Amino acid sequence: MFYKKYRNTASIANNDATAIRTTTDLSRRRFVQGVAAGGALVASGLGYAPVARSSYQQAQVLSGNHFSLAFDYKTVNFTGKNRVATAINGSVPAPVLRWKQGERVTLDVTNNMAEDSSIHWHGMILPSAMDGVPHISDDFKGIKPGETFRYEFDVKQSGTYWYHSHSGFQEQTGAYGAIIIDPAEPYHISYDREHVILLSDWSDEDPEDIYARLKKMSHYYNTRERTTGDLWSEIQQNGLSQTWNDRGMWNEMRMSDRDISDVTGYTYTFLMNGNTPADNWTGLFNKGERLRLRIINASAMTLFDVRIPGLKMTVVAADGQNVEPVSVDEFRIGVAETYDVLVTPEDDMAYSVFAQAIDRSGYAVGRLTSDPALEAEVPQMDYAPILTHGDMGMGGMDHSKMDHSNMSAEMMAMMMGNGIEHAETEYGPHIDMLAENPQYRLDDPGVGLRDNGRTVLTYADLRNLDPTPDPRDPEREIELHLNGNMRRYMWSINGVKFADAEPLMMKYGERLRITLVNDTMMNHPMHLHGVWSDLETGDDKFIPRKHTVIVQPGSKISYRVTADALGSWAYHCHLQYHMPGMFRRVVIA
């Protein structure tokens, strides 16, 4: 493929794995990331000066009704090495697009590259021909080299969203940007200033090479496998018998309780608005101002845990939709999710906006400050998490912390029962795990965030600000199992990869329930295009609406869908390297 060759000719050849495993390369990149052992920010001792590159604090903002966007190759330097990125209007990230609810927008997208491209408007409710996923709708085949495609649709919603390429691995190489949609009526909340915070992960490696390495050795990027020292510590803490039994269980299953992320900070540099930790993105405020932070996870493979030490965050929107305010210290944001939070800095000082990767292999960081001369203290990363029996779908759930007062009898039965069946297609060498007892874990913040001493957002905390638009009970249920074989790096739904799968059929106008069962040890952020996923949290009257839902390891989750959008739609895990297999076409007719 020309693009792959083009990237490689602009960089040091990276086919040889040893070329990226040198101490010098890793040390230089760690300096740029701002990460050393234990998570300390380092500024000396490695003999490197800060990387000189033309960074910027915020992407260009384009507003109006008519936009011209262009795909091009662009040389970037995030780590001290020149690499070729996929840029939109010459920018990585792409420009922020600002729209107005109720208006019609036209976007002319030109492809100046040597391969097909596309743009998907993530979370937007629009006609299927405008959704931007090649070959899902018969009306969109992608944008050929040298061609321009016109997207045109009515903006029916408001809030924080984003856009990205849905072609190849272009999203991983820079083709992503924020969308801000102002409401037709005044905001229901007041604030003095806003900042967009776009999180992403960058690798100097070609994404085709990353994928090839994962297929050959799925734990290639995991440098935190067990050591003899870990074994000895466990024996001292838990005793020989329990340690022997625990190790025997994991060994028998040929699995690792350290498999938190497929692709890690070993190759990734984590960015905030296109800035490395060393570049230190900055958002300004005046003391006492109320700030609205629009936080978007535009990464390819990384879930982030976000906090601002010294400031409480009030969550006011999830995936663009207004929710009842929830005060938290921290929240997990899955790939493709968005959260809007309010903060009010009462002091003239600098605060770190700290987004650590779920596996604690690195972080993105910036600062909110009243004075650009002030620096913010960067917190230490938390300890790397370890999976438990519950994360394997082998244990029960503690429901004691959940408020059941508004929960329907049907939902209570679902929460407490199992009713899990596995299809014949789920058995075979392409699947290495089936959850024995998956539970709804809506009030579980997730591995690495449990009992950390901070108030952490969970899905159980989300309550839509407005009443549920479609209060009907579901007419039928679709149960989908998220499957995989980590050693072979194979991903599927109900044991069938996308290339061999039949479409999921929905009847126009029907109300149905989708239940997702995660039979793997990985978090899967699942994204259904074209319609809302009304997350079942136990309160039917104010169901939160999402476009992307994290399904935790060894768990299940359900949401209701109103099939009110005719046409063909994509449905997939939003982890870039899971998507080729864990993908379905949905047809609403």
N, C-alpha and C positions, 0 to 999 in steps of 0.2 A: 504494500500500500504506500502511495507516494507520501502521505503525511508522516507515516512512521519513518520513512527514509529521510524526509526533510528534517524531522526533529533530531535524528541521530547524526546527520551531517553537521548540524549546528552545535553539537556537543561532543564530549569525549565518548567514545564507544562504550556502551554499557551492557553489552551482551555477556561479558565475563563477570560472574558474580563477585569475584575477588576484587574487581575494580571499585566496587562500592563499599567494600568492607575494610578499607584501609583506615588506620588510626587517624591519619591526617584529615581525611574527608569527613569522618564522623565528628572529630573534635571541632573542625571549622563549622559544620552545620549545627552542632550543639551550641556553639557560641552564638550563632545567628538566631537560633531558637530561644536563647536565653535559658537553656536547660543544662544543668549538670547533674551528677549523681545526687539523688535526694531532692531535686527540684530547685536548687538554689539558683538565683540569677547570677551569672558570672560575667565579669568584665575585664578580667586579667588572668594571667597565668598560661594562656594558650598561645600568646604571641601574635594575635590577630587584631587588626584594626576593624572597626565596624564596617560592614559591607557597604560600599558606595553604589547606590543605584537611585534612579529617579523615582522615589516612592511618593505617595500622596496620602493625605489624611482621609479623604473621602472621594468616592467616585463622582463624576459629573452627574448633575441632576438634569434630566430632560422632562419638560412638562408640556401639556397641550393635548391636541387631538390627533395630530399627524406626526409620525416619527419615521426617520430613516435610519436603519441599523445595518451594519456591514460586518461580516465575518472576514478576518484576515489573520495571517500568521504574525506573531510579534515576538521579538527576542526580549526575554525577561531575565532578571538576575535576583533571585531571592536568597541564595545561599553562597554566593561568591563564584558561581558558575553561570555562564550564559546558557539558557535553554529556550526553546521555541514553544510559545503558548498559543492557545486559541483565543483570540481577542475579539471583542465586539466593539466597534467604533474605536479601535486602537487601545482598548482599556481592559485590564484585568484587576478587579472585577469589572463587569460591564457597567454602563451608566445606570443610575437609578432612574426608573420611569415613574412619573407622577401623573396619575389620572384622576378623574372626577366621576363619582358614582352617578349613573343616569345618562352619561354622555356616550358617544360612539367614538371608538378610536380606530385609526388606520395605521398599520405598521408595515412599511416596505422593507423587507429583509433581503439584502444582497449577499451572495456567497462568492467571495473573492479567493476561495481556497481551491485546492485540487481534489477535494472529495466532497461528497454530499453533506449537507448540514440541515439544521432545523432549529426551531425554537418552540419549546413547550411553555405555556403560561400557567405555572404551577398553582393549583387551587382555584383557577378561574372557572366560572360557570359560563360556558359558551358553546357554540355549535361544534359538533365533532370534527368537521372539516377544518376548523380553526385551532384545534387543540395542539397540533404540531408534532404528533408522533408518526413517523413515516410508516406507511403500509398498514396502519390499524384502520384508518378510514380510507375508503376507495378514492376519496377526493384529495388525498395528500400523500405524495410519494417521496417527500423530502425536497430540498432545494439543491438543484444540480450546480456544479461549478459554473460560475459566470452568470447565473440566473438570479432573478429577483422574484420573491413571492410576496404577495400582499395579504396580510392578516387584517381582518376587519370584523369587529364585533361590538355589541353593546356591553357597557360595564354595569353589571347588575348588583355589584356588592361593593363594600368598602373594607379598608383594613390593610394589613401588611402581608404581602405575598412575594413571590420571586419568579424568575424565569431562567431557563437553561436550555442548552442543546439536548436533544434526545437522539443524537446520532453518534454511534460509536462510543468512544471514551472522551468526547470533546468537553463534557462537563468537568471531568477530572483535570483537564488541561487549561481551564480558565473561562469557559463559556457559561457564565452565570452572572445574574445581577438582581437587584431588589426592585420590587414594585410597591409603590405606596398609593393607595386609593383614598382620596378624601371623600367623606360622606356627603350626600346631597343635603342633609340637614346638619346643623351644628353638632359638634361632638357632645356626647353626654357627660364627658369629663373635661376638666380644664387643665392646661399645662402651659408652661412658659416657653419651652424649647424642646426640640426633639433631635434624636440622633439615630441613624440607622447603624446597626452593628451586624455585619455580615461575616459569618464564620466559615472557614473553608480549610481544606488540606491540600498541600502542594507537594509533589515529588519531582525530583530531578530525573527519575527514571521514566522511560516511556511506559504509559499505562498498559500497552500490549505486553511489555516485558513483565510488569507486575503480575498481570493475569496469568501469563505462561508459568511464572515461578510458583504461583499459588496452585496451579493445576499439577505441577510436579511435586511440590512440597508445601502443603497447606500451612505449616507452621514456620515457613521461611522467615517471616518478619517478627515472629514472637521470640524475644530474647529473654523471656521470664519463665521458662520452663523450670521444673523442680530441680533442686540441687541436693547433694548429700547433706549440706548444712540445713536445708529446709526439713529433710527427713529427721535429722537429729533433734531439731527444735520441736517438731510435732511429737516425737516420742517423749520428750521431756514434759510437754504440755498435756498430752492426751493419753500417754501410756503406750506400751508396745502393742498390746492386743488391738486397741481401737485403731491405732495408726496402721497396723498390718491389714486390718479389715478394710479400712478406707482406701489404702493404696491398692489392695487387691481388687476392689470394685472398679476403680478407675482403670487399672491395667487390663482387667478382663474386658472392659468395654472399649479398650484402646482409645481412650479419651483423656483429655487433660483439663483439670479444673482451673488452669491458667489461660484457657482459650477465650479471652474476652473480646479481642479485636483481631480480624484477619490481617489488616494492614495497619502498621503502628508508626510511632515516632521514630522508629529505626530508619524509615525512608521518608516519612512525612515531616514537613515544616508546617506548623499550624498558623493560619493567617487570620487577622481581624481587619476587615476592610482592605484586604490586599497588603497588609503590613505584618512583618514578622514581629516576634516579641522584642527583638533588638531595635526595630524601627519605632515601636511604641505609639500606636494610634492614639490620638488625643481628641477628646470631646470636651468643649468648654462649657462652663456654667457660671452664673453669678450666685453668690451665697443666698440660700433661701428659695431659689427657683425650683419649680417643679418640672422635672425632666421626664419626657416620654422616650423610652428606649425601645426601638423596633428591632428585635433580635431574630436573626434568620440563620438557620443551619444549612448552608449551601455546600457542605462538604460532600465528597464522594463516598466515604466509608466511616466517618468518625462521628460518634455520639459525644456531645460535650456536656459537662456539668458546670453550670454558670453561677457565679456569685460575685458580689461586690462587697468585700469585707468593710464593715463600718456603716453599711447602708442596708436598710430593709428594702425589699422590692415588693411592690404591689402588682400582682399579675392582673391585667385588665382585658386581655384578649389572647386567644389561642387560635392559631391558624387563621388569623384575620377576623375571627368572630368574637364579639364582645362577651365577656363572662363577668359574673359577679366578682368584685375585687377580692383577691386572696393575698394575704401578707406572708411572704416567705423569705428565707435566707438564701435559698438555692433551688435550682430546678435543672432537670435533665432535659436536653433538647435533642430529639432524634434527627437523623438526616432528613431534611426537607420540611421539618416543623418550623413554625414561627411563634414567638411569644412577644407580646407588648407588656412592658412593665413601667411603673412610675417610681421614681426615686426623688427624694428632696434632700440634697446636701445642705446641711445647716452651717457648715464651717468653710472657711477659706482654706482649702487643702486639696490634695490629690487623692483619688480613690482608684484602686486597681479594678478593672473589669476583667475578671479571671475566668477563663473557660478551659478547664482541664479535660483532656481526652478521657473517655470512660476507662481505658486500661492504664491510665496514669503514665503514659509513655511520652508525654509532652503537653504543651498547652498553647493557646492563643491568649494574648493579654494586651490590654490598652489601658487608658486612664481617663477618668473624668476629673477635671481640674478647674479651679477658678483662676489659675495663673500658670501659663505654659512653662514657667521656670521651676515649678514644683514637680518633684518626682513622687510617684506612689510606690509604697512597699509591695513587692510581689510576694504573695503567700507561698508557703511550701505546698507542693502537691501532696495529696492524700496517699496512703499506702495503696499499692496495686491490689485490686479486689481478687477474691478467690471464689469460684462457684461452689454452691452447696448442693445437697440432695434436692432441696426444693427447686433449685434452678435446673435440675435434671428432670423435673416433673415427677419426682418420686415422693414428695412430702406434701403435707397439707398446708393450709393457710390460716393464719391467725386473723379471724374476723372481728376480734374484740374491739378494735379501734375504729371500725367503720360505723357510721350513723345509718341505722336501718329504718329510721322512723318514717321515711317517705318511700320505702322500697315496696314494690308490688309483690304479691305472693308468687307470681310467675318468676320474677327476677330473683327472689330469695331461693326458690327451688333450683334455678340455674346456678346460682352462686355456690350452693351447698352440695349439689349433685355432680355426678361425673357424666355418664351417658356418652362416653367417647368410644367411637368405633373406628377401626382402621380398615381401609380398603385393601383389596388384594394387591393393588399396585404399589402399596407402601412397604412391601416386603421384598428384599433382594439386596444385592451388593451395592446398589446406588443409595442405600439408606443405612446409617449406622446407629440410629437411635429412634425410639418411639417412646413418648412420654407415657408413663404408666398411670399417673394420677394428676393430670394438669388441672390447675385451679385458676379461678379468676383472682388476680392480684392487683386490683385497681388501687388499693391503698398501700401498696408496696412501692417505695421510691426506686427500688431496683438495686442490683448488685453494686457494691461500692458506696452506696448512699444510706444504707440502713444504720440507724443508731449512731450517727456521726456527730451528734450534739447540736446539729443545725436543723432548723425547720425547713423541710424539703417538700416541694410541690409533688403531689401525686394526681393521677387522673381522677381519683375519687373527690378531689377538691374542686373540680371544674363544674360549674353550674351556669348554663347559658343565661345571659342577661334578659333575653326575651323568651316568652313561652315557646314551647316546641311547635314549629310550624305545621308539622303533620303528626297529630296525636294518635293516629290509627295504630292498632296492634299489628304486628307482622302477619302476613297471610301465609308465609312459608319461610323455611330456613335453609340456608346453604352453609354447610360445614366444610371448611378448607383446612387441610393440614399442611404446615410449612415444614418441608423435609430437606435433609441434606446428608451428605457423607463428607465429613471434614477432611479425611485423609485423601480422598479422591477429588475433593473440592467440586462436588456436584450438588446442585440445588434444584428443588422442584416443588410443586404444589400437588398434594395427594399422590406423591410418588411419580408424577409425570412431568417431564421438562416441557418448556414452552413449545419447542419445535414439534412435539408429538401430541399436544393437547388440543382438545376441542374447545370452542368458545363457551363461556358461561352465558346462558341465555336468561334475560329478564324481560318480563312483560311490561310494556309501557304503562305507567301509572300505578303499578303495584307497590305495596309496602312489604319489604322482606327483611329478614335478619341474616346477617353474615356472621358466623362464628369462626374465628381463626384459632387454630390449635398449633402451638409452636412445639414441634417434636425435636428441636435442635437446642444447642447450648448457646446460640447467638441471639441477640436482640435483632428483630426484623421490623424496620419501619415500613409499613404497608400503605401504599398510595393507590386509591381508586380514583381514576380520572372522571371528570364530567358531572359527578353528583356528590352530595355531601355524605359523609359517614357520621351518623348520629350516634355518638358513643353512649352505650348503655351503662350508666353509673349508678342506677337504682332510683333515680328521680325522673319519672316519665314526663313531668310537666316542664322541666327546664333542661332538656338533654343538650349537652355541649356538642357543637358541630365541628368536625375536623375533616381535613383532607388527607392527613397522614397520621397513622396510629402505630405506636411502638407495641409490638407483641414480645413480651419478655420471654427469656429462655424457659422452657418447660411449663408454659402457662397457656391460658386461653383468654380470649377477649371477644366481645361481640358488639356490633353496632347495627343500627337500622338504616336502611337505604330506601329512599323514594325514587323509583325508576322513572324520573320525569324528563330525561334527556335522550331523545331518539338518536340512534346511531351506534357506532362502534367505539369502544374506549379501552385504554390500557389499564391494567391492574397488576401491580408488581411490588416487590421489595425494592426500596430506594437505595439499598447498598449497591454501588455501581457494579461490583464484580459478582454479586448474587443475581442481578437482574436477568442475565441471559437464560437462566433456568427457572427462576422463581417469578414467573410472569404468566399472565393470562390475558386473553382478549375477551372483553365483555360486550355483548350485543343487546341493546335495548330496542325492542320492536313491538 
